[in-house]
Amino acid sequence: MDITLSTGAAVDAANITAQLRGLDAADAVEFLNSLNADDAAVLLAALPKPRAVELLEQPELLHAAQIVALLPNDHAAHLLDAMAADRATDIFQEMDDPVYARLMGRLAPHTRRSIESLVNYPDGTAGSLMTTEFVSAPASWTIGETLAHVRRVEGSRETIYAIYVLAPLTYELLQRVTLRRLIMGELDAPLLSVAPETPPITVTPLTHREEVARLIRRHDLLAIPVVDENRQMLGIVTVDDVIDAMIEETTEDVQKFGGMQALEQPYMKIGFLSMVGKRAGWLCALFLSEMLTASAMQHFEGELDKAVVLTLFIPLIMSSGGNSGSQATSLLIRGLALGEVRLRDWWRVALRELPMGMVLGGILGVIGVVRIALWQMLGLYDYGVFWPLIALTVGASLVGIVTFGSLSGSMLPFVMQRIGFDPASASAPFVATLVDVTGLVIYFSIAIVILHGTML
Amino acid sequence: MDITLSTGAAVDAANITAQLRGLDAADAVEFLNSLNADDAAVLLAALPKPRAVELLEQPELLHAAQIVALLPNDHAAHLLDAMAADRATDIFQEMDDPVYARLMGRLAPHTRRSIESLVNYPDGTAGSLMTTEFVSAPASWTIGETLAHVRRVEGSRETIYAIYVLAPLTYELLQRVTLRRLIMGELDAPLLSVAPETPPITVTPLTHREEVARLIRRHDLLAIPVVDENRQMLGIVTVDDVIDAMIEETTEDVQKFGGMQALEQPYMKIGFLSMVGKRAGWLCALFLSEMLTASAMQHFEGELDKAVVLTLFIPLIMSSGGNSGSQATSLLIRGLALGEVRLRDWWRVALRELPMGMVLGGILGVIGVVRIALWQMLGLYDYGVFWPLIALTVGASLVGIVTFGSLSGSMLPFVMQRIGFDPASASAPFVATLVDVTGLVIYFSIAIVILHGTML
C-alpha cells in the first residue's frame, strides 16, 4: 500500500512500517516528531496496532492529541482503549472540546470510566500522574491464585512488579507484595505470608508530585499507591512517571530561579511571542522595582553632587550584595526542596547566615580597601585627599551589604513557602533587585556617617 | 542485654531492637543519624543481621563508614559481605586507609573482588553507581531453567526484574529479558523466545550519570547494563540509584547557578568554615571581575563630572542587563541538559536571542522613557533642560544592554560546554558580572553620542 505525505511524496507503507520496526520506541518517536501532525497520523494509522499504541504511550511524542484527532474515529478509539490509562488521559487533556466529546463517546466503558476519574486532578498532583492499571488481589488468596491472576491480567497493567492486597469485603488497601517475593513463595501459602511487616506507604490524589518523588526515592519504590480517605485504591504512580515529573520540576525550578515564567515547552519549539510573554513579565516587574534605585539615588542627590567619586563603587557594591543573596537563595531553595531544612528552621538559618554574611562581607571589604589603597599609592587613580575615608566607606558598606544580602537571600525562600508559593519562585534576579535598593541606602548612609564634616 | 550509650544511659538492647523493627528503614535511619557514631554502632551491633544490613544499605545513613569502623572486625565483615556491592563500595570509599585495609582483608573473596572492581571508577560515572549483583543466564537455557536460577540467587541480587542473556561461550551480552515476560512464557520455551526484537541499551563504566539518567528515562528502564569494550557485562545501574544521582545533580546545578561551589552536604550539616570556603571563592572571583566596573567608570570620569544625572540610572540599566542574561542562561542550561539544544545549534540560538533581546529591551526602554518623562512633567524630579535627550539615552541603552545580556547569557552555556565544563557552571552572578562591565561601556558610549554638544 502506498501512502501519500503532505509533501506530495508517496511512500510505501510496508516499507515505512518495516523501518519503524527496526527503531526502538524513543527513536521512532523522534522520527514522528520531525513530521507534521498529518503525516505522523498517516504513518501511525499504517502501523500494526501494538506498535502504534507503544509509540502513542511515549510522553516525548509531541502533538499526540492532534495526531489522534486526525485518525479515523474507530481506529483512534481502539488505540486509546489499548493505551495505559494515565497516558490516554494526558492525550485527552490536550484535546479540543469537540474532539474530546467525539472520541470519549467511542471508548470502551471501562476506559471511559478510568479516564473520567483521572482527567479531573490538577496538574502536578499524584492524581494527574497516576494510572488505574495496577494489579490487586484479595487477602484471602494464596500465592498460587495470585500468580495465576497476574499472568491473566499482565497485558493490561502498567506494572506487575507490585501487587496490592485488599481486604476481601471493604476493598481497603492492606498490604503490598512484590512480584519478587511472590515468585519466591510456596504456591499454596497465603498471599499475606510474603507481605512485609510494615504497612505500605501511600499518597492521596492531591499529594504534590515533588512529595511523591520524595517518598518513592526515600523508600526505593517502583510504584506508590494512591488512596482515598477510606484507603480504597484509586491508582498507582510508577517510578518512570515520577522521573519525568522530576525532570519537568527541575526545569521549571531552574527557569524560575533564572527569573522568568517556566516555559513548559522545549526552547527550540516555543513560539517567539510566547517566549516574549514568558520573559517580559518578570523582566518588567523587576525593572519597575529596580526603578526604586533611581529614586534612592535622587534622594542622595546632594551627597552625589559633592562626592562624585562615590558613584565609582556603586556597581561593585551592589553586585556583591546581589551575588551573596543569590548564593544564599539557591542554598535554601534546595534545602527546602530536599526537606533538609523545614519552615520552622528559619531562625536557625538566620543565625547561620548572619555571621556567614559578616565573614564573607569582611573578606570582600578587605579586598576593596586594598584595591583603593593600591590604586592611590601606585598613582593609578586619584581618589582625592580623603581617600582613606572613602576606602573605609567602601569596606564598611561591603560588610553591611553582603550581610544583608545573605540574610535576605536566605529568608526569601522561607517567606515564599510561608505565603503559599513554591520556594523556588525566589529567583536570583528577584533577590538582586531586593538587595540593590537597600544596598544603595546602606552605602550612602555609611558614607554620610564616615564622610560627614570632610567631603559631605 | 543492656547496652550503654555515650550519654551514660543504659538501654535494653531487646527493647531498642523491637522499637527499631516497628519503624520502616527510612525512619530508623533518621533515628540513627540523630545519634553519634559510637552509639549508632552499639545499636547496629545489637540488631539482627538482616536488619542491620538493610539500614547500612540506605544511602541516607550518615557516617556509615565511621559506624562500620567501630564494629568488631568480624561483625563488620559479615555485614559488608551481605550488603549490596555498590553500597558497600560507597562505604569503603569513605574509610580511612588503615580501616580499609583491615576490613578488606576479612571480606569473602567474591565480595572483595566486586568492591575492588567498583572502587576505582570516578565519582559521577556509571561505574561508580553500578552494582555487580545482577542476574544473568546463558542463551541456551529455557525459561524454566532461568526461573529456577532466579529463585536460587534472588537473595543476593539487587534486582531480579531484568535478566541479562549472555552468549554461552564468550559471555557477551546478547539480550535483556524482563521477569514480567519470563513468568508469562512456557516453561520449556527457549529463554530468547521472550526477548524483545531490539538489542538492549547499554552504557560503559565511564558514561556520565546524567547520560545514564537520560537513557533510563528515555527508555523507561528499571536498570541499565554496564558493559566493557567486548560487551562483557560489568554490572547494572538501577533506577533508584539513578534517582538519587539526579537529585544530587540538580542540587549541584542549582547551587552552581546561584554562584557558588556545590556543597555536597546538607545545608544544616556542613561546617561554618567549609561553607565560607565554598562561597568565598566565587564571591571573590566575581568581586575582582566586577572591579572592572570601577575602572570603566573612572574612564568616563569626565562625563560623570559634567552629567551627574547619568549616574541615577546606572543601577537600573545594569540590573536589566543582568536579569535578561540570567533568563537566557537558565533557559540554555536546561536546554543543553535535556538534549533539546545541541552544541552545533549555537548559531540558531543566537539568531533567536538577538531579536528576542531587542524586543525585550524595547519594552523596558519604553517604560524607562515614560518614567523619566512622567517624573519630569509631574514635577517629581528635575532632570534638567536636556531631559528628553537623557530619556533617549536611557531608552537606547536599555535596548543595547538587554540585547547584549540575552545574547551573551545564551552563549555562555555553549562556551562552557565547548571548553569542556558543565554548561550549568554558567551562573547567574557570572552572567550579571559579564554584562555589568559591558553595560556601563554601552551606556556611556551611547550617552556621549546622544549628549555630545549639549551636556557633554
Interface residues (C-beta under 8 A of the other chain):
Chain A: R21 G22 L23 D24 A25 A26 E60 L147 V150 R151 E154 I160 Y161 L179 R180 I183 M184 E197 T198 I201 A213 I216 R217 R218 H219 D220 L222 V239 D240 V242 I243 D244 M246 I247 T250 T251 D253 V254 Q255 F257 G258 G259 M260 L263 P266 Y267 M268 K269 F272 M275 V276 R279 A280 W282 L283 C284 L286 F287 L288 E290 M291 T293 A294 M297 Q298 L304 D305 V308 T311 L312 F313 I314 P315 L316 M318 S319 S320 G322 N323 S324 S326 Q327 T329 S330 L331 L332 I333 R334 G335 L338 E340 V341 D345 R348 V349 R352 P355 M356 V359 L360 I363 L364 I367 G368 R371 Y381 V402 S427 A428 P429 A432 T433 D436 L440
Chain B: R21 G22 L23 D24 A25 A26 E60 L147 V150 R151 E154 I160 Y161 L179 R180 I183 M184 E197 T198 I201 A213 I216 R217 R218 H219 D220 L222 V239 D240 V242 I243 D244 M246 I247 T250 T251 D253 V254 Q255 F257 G258 G259 M260 L263 P266 Y267 M268 K269 F272 M275 V276 R279 A280 W282 L283 C284 L286 F287 L288 E290 M291 T293 A294 M297 Q298 L304 D305 V308 T311 L312 F313 I314 P315 L316 M318 S319 S320 G322 N323 S324 S326 Q327 T329 S330 L331 L332 I333 R334 G335 L338 E340 V341 D345 R348 V349 R352 P355 M356 V359 L360 I363 L364 I367 G368 R371 Y381 V402 S427 A428 P429 A432 T433 D436 L440
